[in-house]
Amino acid sequence: MERKPVRIFLDSNVVLSGLLSSTGAPRIILDILALSLPGIIGLTGRYNLIEIERNIKKKAPAVLPVYNEYLPKLHLEIVPLPSTAEIARHSGIIADKDTPVLVSAIKGQADFLITGDKKHFDNSKIRKTIPCRIMNPSEFLEELAVILTRTD
């Protein structure tokens, strides 16, 4: 029986960190996604892409060509911007600026939300609301190793 694909949602900071450094867990995750391995689906939100592009233009414009070249290689599913109603349903459980990220991960049916800002997403209200596991990039790589070596 074929295993259900693992759906991983990347927060903006993971994509940015992976682009800015050729080493480290965020870059390894991007490199894994670029391999288009069966059973692993990468996601991010339109909201995240807007944030990434804004930050690159503001803080690291030299990275824009790398971003433009690398992004298509990741084969990410892009979750559309959440509606105002969707955001309102989840407001108050996380900082307002992070609510669209949380909603996008839910809409994308992510199994994992990978973020470098795990502390912002780590509270009991979120754990009760979101059906995916929230991990930092290093934690996810450890979990991915377990998932990929399972024989069930």
N, C-alpha and C positions, 0 to 999 in steps of 0.2 A: 504494500500500500504506500502510495506517495505521501510524503509529509507536507503539511500545510506550509506555505512560504512564511518566513519571518518578515514582518513589516516593521521597519525601523524609521522613525521620524527624527530628522536632524534639526536641532535648534540652530539658529543663525550663528551662534558663537562656535559651534562645532565645525561648521563649514568654513567660517573665517579662519579659525585656528589651523584647520587642515590646509588651507591655501597659503597661510603665512609661514608655515614651518614644514620642512620636508621630513620631519621626524615627529614622533609622538602619536598617541592614540587617535586624535582626530584625523591625522593624515592617513593612518593605517585604515581607518574606517572608509575614508574617501577612496583609497586605493582598492579596497575590497569591493566597493560598489562599482568602481570602474571596470572590474573584471567581469561584471554581469554574471555572477555565479547563480546557478539555479537555486531557488529556495530562499533567496535574500532579496527583498524589495526595499529600496530606499525611497523615502518621502521627505518632503519639506512643504512648507506653506507658501503661498503667494506673499503673504504677510512677511515671512522670513526672507524671501528673496528681495523684497523692497528694502527691508532693514539691512541686509547684507550689502546691497548696491549703494545705499545711502552711506553706510560706514566706510566702504571702500573709497568712494569719491571724496569723503571728508577726511579720512585718516590715512589712507594708503592708496592713492590713485595709481601708483606703479603696479599694483596687484590686479587692476582691472583687466588687462589682457590675459593674465593667468586664469582669472575667474571665467572670462568669456570662453576661453579654450577648454577649461577643465569641466565646467558645469554640464555641457552636453554628454560628456563621457561618463557621468555618474548615472545617467538614465533614471533620474529621480521622478517619481510621480509628484506632481505639483497640486497640492490641495488648494482649491479656490479660497479667496478671502471669506472669512466667516461673516455672516449677516449680523446686523445690529441685534436682532432677536437672539441669535445663538450666543453672542457675546454676553448679552444681558442675563441669559439663563445661568451663566457660570461666573458672573461678576461677584466680587466679594470673597472668593475663596483663594484668590491669588492677586498679586499686584496687577493693576489695570493694564500695564504695558505687556504683561505676560499672558493675559487672558486669551488674546487671539492665537497665541502659540498653542496653548492648552486645547482650545476648541479645534484648531486645525489638526492636532494629533488625534483627537477623538473622531473628527470627521473622516480622517484618513484611515481609520480602523487600525491604528498602529499597535503593535505588540509591545514596542519599546519607544519611549521618548528619550532621546539622547541629548543631554545638555551639559554644558560646563557650569551652569548656574543651578545645580541640583538643589542647593539650599533654598532657592526661591520657590521650587516646586515640591518641597518636601514638607507637607503637613497632612494631618489626618483628614481634613476636608477634601483635599485633592485625592488622596488614596481611596476615599469612598466614592469619588465622582468619576475618576478616570479609569478606564478598563485596561490601561497599559502600565507596564513597569517603567519607572523613571530611574535612569542611571546616568552616571558620567561616562565619558568615552572609555576609560580604562576598565570600569566595571562591565561595560557592555562587551568589550573584547574578551574578557574572561568568560562571560556567559555565552558568547558566540562560539567559543572553543568547545564548550560543553554541548551546545546544540548541534554543532557540525559533526561531533564524534559519536552522537547517539546512534544506536543501531536499531531502535524500535521502529 
